[in-house]
């Protein structure tokens, strides 16, 4: 993957996550969840069989930052293709689908690893859909 493609992928991914968080902030029922979610995540975007673009998401006291690279100390590490994360965030792929089905590279669509301290943090993994999946939009009649 060329450097400009990596930069475009990072910018796109960052924009999507920031817009989802902003959209969720517009719904008062999500404010408490967003403000109370504190975690450091490493996210590997798999674009080729043996290539991952690593980004990190740090949520602290309601502030969310997304940067390039892996964190040395993290609470959870996930790996997915950008396409699968897109379908996950728009609600087309459920958490069960992401955990059980295979991606184009023959791996599970959502892979996760223990934290840097060795904890599994399954509770944190289960909170991800509340953070990364867009709320269903109800059209006014």
Secondary structure as UniProt FT lines:
FT   HELIX           3..25
FT   HELIX           28..36
FT   STRAND          39..48
FT   TURN            49..50
FT   STRAND          51..60
FT   TURN            61..62
FT   STRAND          63..68
FT   STRAND          76..80
FT   HELIX           82..89
FT   TURN            90..91
FT   HELIX           95..100
FT   TURN            104..105
FT   STRAND          111..113
FT   TURN            116..117
FT   HELIX           122..132
//
